[in-house]
Amino acid sequence: MAEDDGDVAEPPAPLPLLTLPTGGAPRVIDDQPALDAAVGRLAAAPGPIAVDAERASGYRYGNRAYLVQLRRGDLPPALVDPVAGLDLTGLRRVLTGPEWVLHAASQDLPCLAELGLRPTTLFDTELGGRLAGLPRVGLAAMTEQLLGVRLAKEHSAADWSTRPLPEPWLRYAALDVELLVDLRDALEGLLQVQGKLDWASQEFAAVAAAPPPAPRAEPWRRLSGLHAVRDRRGLAAARALWEARDAIARRRDIAPGRVLPDAAVVNAASRMPRTAAELTALPVFSGPANRRLAATWLAAVEAARRLPEADLPPPAAAVDGPPPPRSWPDRDPEAAARLARVRPALADLAAHHGLPVENLLTPDTARRLAWRPPEPATPEAVARFLAAQGARDWQVQVTAAPLAVALAGA
């Protein structure tokens, strides 16, 4: 028998790499005549407006926008410098009314709102990708999958407060909005085919209408590694050190972690040093910058050491809602059993509809329902409970009846 060599499959051709936006290398709009001209072009162009913003998280204090990228129709991307002292009145006017297209909108909307820029309606391509069940929902991954184009992406962690901004960074920023409307259109078609376009519209409306996040009651408790501090006196030191660090960071307009890393705060709070020698023997505190601030750090620790017992922070933050699920078997075995039925019921529903379970119903809502369900837990009562927790109509329609069954143990 003759040996069959067979055909060797050719490897797939690489997708085209997009390295330049429409119009070539962009420039920053940092003077009023240029901004007014760009606003005029945006107002005359048709269709939705692709919107993105770059922050300097990890470099500067807060999350303000240091660059705003816009594209509409066939226009080249417009890169606006929001810290150049420009009058943004015209920009606010042209952005009011048309649909915004953003990727991971909840990340950018707060810093855009600080500039007075708020969407009337929006389409979130990242959220749309989740609802469509895409395996990867990063902008570059979705552009490859749905548009067959690779984006040159390499400056996401840059310090966008830098001036002047390097030309390669500007290309990167412009590419963030170059294909965003095309991606929106492809996703809209996919969601329409899947019968999820109305779901997505409800989600997008909720994102657009969401109020700014409320300030955290105890932001210091977000220190990474704080669980290593075992006693209330140490927690008071961590709080005092966090507050001292935050004041310095705010004054210098620098990210708090660049003043003093979280690990150093937690270490000092655990060790409670009494002298400069003890403090500077700890990692990080031996550096020149923190040697100069030794008196500040020691004063924070000493203030915590002298606090009356009644003023020490509790071991854990106050919780608005059910306790951590790991404690349920001891505190309320029936609630633990309900949660053990609710979770797989939601997982099955999410798998059936092809989307992440957290987009079907938030974990917090699921826990609240299992902890204290309505009595009796009929589908109608469960639906009212979910709506009161902020679930969208589509989420209520999909989950209420199966969750009522799970709560009943049937």
C-alpha positions as CSV (number, residue, x, y, z in Angstrom):
1,M,0.0,0.0,0.0
2,A,1.3,3.4,-0.9
3,E,2.0,5.7,2.0
4,D,-0.4,8.6,2.1
5,D,1.6,11.8,2.8
6,G,-1.7,13.7,3.3
7,D,-2.0,17.5,3.1
8,V,-0.3,19.6,5.7
9,A,-2.6,22.3,7.0
10,E,-1.2,25.8,6.4
11,P,-1.0,27.9,9.6
12,P,-3.5,30.7,9.6
13,A,-2.3,33.9,8.2
14,P,-1.6,36.5,11.0
15,L,-4.2,39.1,11.4
16,P,-3.3,42.6,10.2
17,L,-1.8,44.8,12.8
18,L,-3.1,48.3,13.1
19,T,-0.4,50.7,14.3
20,L,-1.7,54.1,13.1
21,P,-5.1,55.7,13.5
22,T,-7.0,57.5,10.8
23,G,-5.2,60.6,9.9
24,G,-1.8,59.3,10.9
25,A,0.2,60.3,14.0
26,P,-2.2,62.4,16.2
27,R,-1.4,65.6,18.1
28,V,-2.8,66.7,21.4
29,I,-5.5,69.4,21.4
30,D,-4.3,71.8,24.1
31,D,-5.3,75.2,22.9
32,Q,-8.8,76.7,22.6
33,P,-8.9,77.3,18.8
34,A,-7.9,73.7,18.2
35,L,-10.6,72.5,20.6
36,D,-13.3,74.7,19.1
37,A,-12.4,73.4,15.6
38,A,-12.5,69.8,16.8
39,V,-15.9,70.3,18.5
40,G,-17.3,71.7,15.3
41,R,-16.1,68.7,13.3
42,L,-17.6,66.3,15.9
43,A,-20.9,68.2,15.9
44,A,-21.1,67.8,12.1
45,A,-20.2,64.1,11.9
46,P,-22.9,61.4,12.1
47,G,-23.4,58.5,14.5
48,P,-22.3,57.5,17.9
49,I,-19.1,59.0,19.5
50,A,-16.3,56.7,20.7
51,V,-15.0,58.0,24.0
52,D,-12.1,57.0,26.2
53,A,-9.9,58.5,28.9
54,E,-6.4,58.0,30.2
55,R,-5.6,58.5,33.9
56,A,-2.4,58.4,35.8
57,S,-3.3,55.9,38.5
58,G,-0.3,54.7,40.3
59,Y,1.5,58.0,39.6
60,R,-0.8,60.8,40.7
61,Y,-3.2,61.3,43.6
62,G,-6.8,60.5,42.6
63,N,-8.1,59.3,39.3
64,R,-8.5,62.5,37.2
65,A,-8.4,62.3,33.5
66,Y,-5.2,63.4,31.8
67,L,-6.3,62.7,28.2
68,V,-9.7,62.3,26.6
69,Q,-10.0,60.5,23.2
70,L,-12.9,61.0,20.9
71,R,-13.9,59.7,17.5
72,R,-17.0,60.1,15.4
73,G,-17.8,58.9,11.9
74,D,-14.8,59.0,9.6
75,L,-13.0,61.7,11.5
76,P,-9.5,61.1,12.9
77,P,-9.4,60.6,16.6
78,A,-9.4,63.9,18.6
79,L,-7.1,63.8,21.7
80,V,-8.0,66.5,24.2
81,D,-5.8,67.6,27.1
82,P,-8.3,68.2,30.0
83,V,-5.6,69.7,32.2
84,A,-4.6,72.5,29.8
85,G,-7.1,75.0,31.2
86,L,-9.5,74.8,28.2
87,D,-13.1,75.9,28.2
88,L,-15.0,72.6,27.7
89,T,-18.4,74.1,27.4
90,G,-18.6,73.3,23.6
91,L,-17.4,69.8,24.1
92,R,-20.0,69.2,26.8
93,R,-22.7,70.4,24.4
94,V,-21.7,68.2,21.5
95,L,-21.4,65.1,23.8
96,T,-24.9,65.6,25.2
97,G,-27.4,63.6,23.2
98,P,-25.4,61.2,20.9
99,E,-24.7,57.7,22.1
100,W,-21.3,57.3,23.7
101,V,-19.3,54.1,22.9
102,L,-16.9,53.1,25.7
103,H,-15.0,50.0,26.7
104,A,-15.4,49.2,30.4
105,A,-17.4,52.4,30.9
106,S,-17.5,52.3,34.7
107,Q,-13.8,52.8,34.8
108,D,-13.8,56.1,32.8
109,L,-17.2,57.6,33.6
110,P,-16.2,59.0,37.1
111,C,-13.1,60.9,35.8
112,L,-15.2,62.2,32.8
113,A,-17.9,63.3,35.1
114,E,-15.3,65.4,37.0
115,L,-14.9,67.3,33.7
116,G,-18.7,67.8,33.4
117,L,-18.9,65.2,30.6
118,R,-21.8,62.8,31.1
119,P,-23.5,60.5,28.6
120,T,-27.1,60.6,27.7
121,T,-27.0,57.0,26.5
122,L,-24.1,54.7,26.1
123,F,-22.9,51.3,24.6
124,D,-20.3,49.5,26.7
125,T,-18.4,47.1,24.5
126,E,-16.7,45.3,27.4
127,L,-20.0,44.7,29.1
128,G,-21.6,43.8,25.8
129,G,-18.9,41.2,25.3
130,R,-19.6,39.7,28.7
131,L,-23.3,39.4,27.9
132,A,-22.5,37.8,24.6
133,G,-20.3,35.2,26.4
134,L,-17.1,36.1,24.7
135,P,-14.1,34.3,26.3
136,R,-11.9,37.4,26.5
137,V,-13.3,40.9,26.8
138,G,-10.2,43.1,26.6
139,L,-10.4,45.7,23.8
140,A,-7.6,44.1,21.8
141,A,-8.9,40.6,22.2
142,M,-12.4,41.6,21.1
143,T,-11.1,43.6,18.2
144,E,-9.2,40.5,17.0
145,Q,-12.2,38.2,17.5
146,L,-15.0,40.3,16.0
147,L,-13.2,42.6,13.6
148,G,-10.1,40.5,12.6
149,V,-7.7,43.2,13.4
150,R,-4.9,43.4,15.9
151,L,-4.3,46.6,17.8
152,A,-0.8,47.8,18.7
153,K,-1.3,48.1,22.5
154,E,1.7,48.7,24.8
155,H,1.4,51.8,26.9
156,S,-1.6,51.1,29.2
157,A,0.4,51.6,32.4
158,A,2.1,54.8,31.3
159,D,2.1,58.0,33.4
160,W,-0.4,60.0,31.4
161,S,0.3,63.2,33.4
162,T,3.6,63.4,31.5
163,R,3.9,66.5,29.4
164,P,4.6,66.6,26.6
165,L,3.1,63.1,25.9
166,P,5.4,61.0,23.7
167,E,4.2,60.3,20.2
168,P,4.0,56.5,20.6
169,W,1.7,57.0,23.6
170,L,-0.5,59.3,21.5
171,R,-0.8,56.6,18.8
172,Y,-1.8,54.1,21.5
173,A,-4.4,56.4,22.9
174,A,-5.9,57.1,19.5
175,L,-6.1,53.4,18.7
176,D,-8.3,53.0,21.8
177,V,-11.2,54.8,19.9
178,E,-10.2,54.0,16.3
179,L,-12.3,50.9,16.0
180,L,-14.6,51.3,18.9
181,V,-17.8,52.1,16.9
182,D,-17.0,49.2,14.5
183,L,-16.7,46.9,17.5
184,R,-20.0,48.3,18.9
185,D,-21.8,47.5,15.6
186,A,-20.4,44.0,15.5
187,L,-21.4,43.4,19.1
188,E,-24.9,44.7,18.5
189,G,-25.4,42.2,15.7
190,L,-24.1,39.4,17.8
191,L,-26.3,40.3,20.8
192,Q,-29.3,40.6,18.4
193,V,-28.7,37.1,17.1
194,Q,-28.4,35.8,20.7
195,G,-31.6,37.5,21.7
196,K,-29.8,39.6,24.3
197,L,-29.8,43.1,22.8
198,D,-32.6,44.2,25.1
199,W,-30.7,42.8,28.0
200,A,-27.7,44.8,27.0
201,S,-29.8,48.0,26.5
202,Q,-31.0,47.6,30.1
203,E,-27.5,47.1,31.4
204,F,-26.2,50.1,29.5
205,A,-29.0,52.3,30.7
206,A,-28.2,51.3,34.3
207,V,-24.5,52.2,33.9
208,A,-25.3,55.6,32.4
209,A,-27.8,56.4,35.2
210,A,-25.6,55.1,38.1
211,P,-24.7,57.8,40.6
212,P,-21.1,58.5,41.5
213,P,-19.8,55.9,44.0
214,A,-20.2,56.9,47.6
215,P,-16.9,57.6,49.5
216,R,-15.8,54.5,51.5
217,A,-16.5,54.8,55.2
218,E,-13.1,53.3,56.2
219,P,-10.9,53.5,53.1
220,W,-7.8,52.5,55.1
221,R,-9.2,49.0,55.5
222,R,-8.4,48.5,51.8
223,L,-4.7,48.3,52.7
224,S,-3.3,45.2,51.0
225,G,-2.3,42.6,53.5
226,L,-4.2,44.3,56.4
227,H,-5.3,40.8,57.6
228,A,-1.8,40.4,59.0
229,V,-2.5,43.0,61.7
230,R,-3.9,40.9,64.5
231,D,-5.1,43.4,67.2
232,R,-7.1,46.5,67.4
233,R,-4.2,48.7,68.5
234,G,-2.3,47.6,65.4
235,L,-5.3,48.4,63.3
236,A,-5.4,51.9,64.9
237,A,-1.7,52.3,63.8
238,A,-2.5,51.2,60.3
239,R,-5.3,53.8,60.2
240,A,-3.1,56.5,61.5
241,L,-0.3,55.7,59.1
242,W,-2.7,55.5,56.2
243,E,-4.1,59.0,57.1
244,A,-0.6,60.4,57.4
245,R,0.4,58.9,54.0
246,D,-2.8,60.1,52.4
247,A,-2.2,63.7,53.6
248,I,1.3,63.7,52.1
249,A,0.1,62.1,48.9
250,R,-2.7,64.7,48.4
251,R,-0.3,67.6,49.1
252,R,2.3,66.3,46.7
253,D,-0.2,65.1,44.1
254,I,1.4,61.7,44.0
255,A,-0.1,58.2,44.3
256,P,-0.1,57.1,48.0
257,G,1.7,53.9,47.3
258,R,4.7,55.9,46.0
259,V,4.9,57.7,49.3
260,L,4.8,54.5,51.3
261,P,3.8,51.0,50.0
262,D,0.9,49.2,51.7
263,A,3.3,46.5,52.8
264,A,5.4,49.0,54.7
265,V,2.3,50.4,56.4
266,V,1.1,47.0,57.5
267,N,4.6,46.0,58.7
268,A,4.9,49.1,60.9
269,A,1.4,48.6,62.2
270,S,2.3,45.0,63.2
271,R,5.7,46.0,64.8
272,M,4.6,49.2,66.5
273,P,8.1,50.8,66.5
274,R,8.9,53.2,69.4
275,T,12.1,54.8,68.1
276,A,13.5,56.1,64.8
277,A,16.1,53.3,65.0
278,E,13.4,50.6,65.3
279,L,11.4,52.2,62.5
280,T,14.3,52.6,60.0
281,A,15.3,49.0,60.7
282,L,12.1,47.9,58.9
283,P,12.1,47.4,55.1
284,V,11.4,50.5,53.0
285,F,11.7,52.8,56.0
286,S,15.5,52.7,55.7
287,G,15.4,54.6,52.4
288,P,16.3,58.3,52.3
289,A,12.8,59.6,51.7
290,N,11.2,57.7,54.6
291,R,14.1,58.5,56.9
292,R,13.2,62.2,56.3
293,L,9.6,61.3,57.2
294,A,10.5,59.1,60.2
295,A,9.0,61.7,62.7
296,T,5.7,61.7,60.8
297,W,5.4,57.9,60.8
298,L,6.5,57.6,64.4
299,A,3.9,60.2,65.4
300,A,1.2,58.2,63.7
301,V,2.2,55.0,65.5
302,E,2.5,56.9,68.9
303,A,-1.0,58.4,68.4
304,A,-2.4,55.0,67.9
305,R,-0.6,53.6,71.0
306,R,-2.1,56.3,73.2
307,L,-5.7,56.0,72.0
308,P,-8.2,55.0,74.6
309,E,-9.5,51.5,74.3
310,A,-13.0,52.8,73.4
311,D,-11.6,54.6,70.3
312,L,-9.8,51.7,68.8
313,P,-11.3,50.4,65.5
314,P,-13.3,47.2,65.6
315,P,-11.5,44.0,64.2
316,A,-13.6,44.1,61.1
317,A,-15.5,46.8,59.1
318,A,-19.2,47.2,59.7
319,V,-21.1,45.1,57.0
320,D,-24.2,46.3,55.3
321,G,-25.7,43.0,54.6
322,P,-25.1,39.3,55.3
323,P,-22.0,38.2,57.1
324,P,-19.3,36.4,55.2
325,P,-20.6,33.1,53.8
326,R,-17.9,31.1,55.5
327,S,-19.6,31.9,58.9
328,W,-23.1,30.8,57.7
329,P,-22.9,27.1,58.7
330,D,-22.4,28.1,62.3
331,R,-24.6,31.2,62.4
332,D,-27.5,30.0,60.3
333,P,-27.2,26.4,58.8
334,E,-30.5,26.9,56.9
335,A,-29.2,30.0,55.2
336,A,-26.0,28.1,54.3
337,A,-28.1,25.3,52.8
338,R,-30.1,27.8,50.8
339,L,-26.9,29.5,49.5
340,A,-25.6,26.0,48.6
341,R,-28.6,25.6,46.3
342,V,-28.8,29.1,45.0
343,R,-25.2,29.2,43.7
344,P,-25.4,26.2,41.4
345,A,-28.9,27.2,40.2
346,L,-27.4,30.5,39.1
347,A,-24.4,28.8,37.6
348,D,-26.6,26.5,35.5
349,L,-28.7,29.5,34.3
350,A,-25.6,31.4,33.4
351,A,-24.2,28.5,31.5
352,H,-27.5,28.0,29.7
353,H,-27.6,31.6,28.6
354,G,-23.9,31.8,27.8
355,L,-22.8,34.6,30.1
356,P,-20.8,35.0,33.3
357,V,-22.8,34.3,36.4
358,E,-21.9,37.7,38.0
359,N,-23.6,39.4,35.0
360,L,-26.7,37.3,35.5
361,L,-27.0,38.4,39.1
362,T,-24.5,40.1,41.4
363,P,-23.0,37.8,44.1
364,D,-24.2,40.3,46.7
365,T,-27.8,40.1,45.6
366,A,-27.6,36.3,45.6
367,R,-26.2,36.2,49.1
368,R,-28.8,38.6,50.4
369,L,-31.6,36.5,48.9
370,A,-30.2,33.3,50.5
371,W,-29.6,34.9,53.9
372,R,-33.1,36.4,54.3
373,P,-35.5,35.3,51.5
374,P,-39.0,36.6,51.3
375,E,-41.7,34.5,53.1
376,P,-43.1,32.6,51.3
377,A,-40.4,32.6,48.6
378,T,-42.8,32.5,45.6
379,P,-41.6,33.5,42.2
380,E,-43.5,36.7,42.5
381,A,-42.0,37.5,45.9
382,V,-38.5,36.6,44.7
383,A,-39.0,38.9,41.7
384,R,-40.0,41.8,44.0
385,F,-37.0,41.1,46.2
386,L,-34.6,41.1,43.2
387,A,-36.1,44.3,41.8
388,A,-35.7,46.0,45.2
389,Q,-32.0,45.1,45.1
390,G,-31.5,46.8,41.8
391,A,-31.7,43.8,39.5
392,R,-32.7,44.7,35.9
393,D,-36.0,43.5,34.5
394,W,-34.3,40.9,32.3
395,Q,-32.4,39.5,35.3
396,V,-35.6,39.2,37.3
397,Q,-37.4,37.5,34.4
398,V,-34.7,34.9,33.9
399,T,-33.8,34.1,37.5
400,A,-36.9,34.7,39.8
401,A,-38.7,31.4,39.2
402,P,-35.6,29.1,39.2
403,L,-34.4,30.8,42.4
404,A,-37.7,30.3,44.1
405,V,-37.4,26.6,43.3
406,A,-33.8,26.6,44.7
407,L,-34.9,28.4,47.9
408,A,-37.6,25.8,48.5
409,G,-35.1,23.0,48.1
410,A,-37.1,21.4,45.3
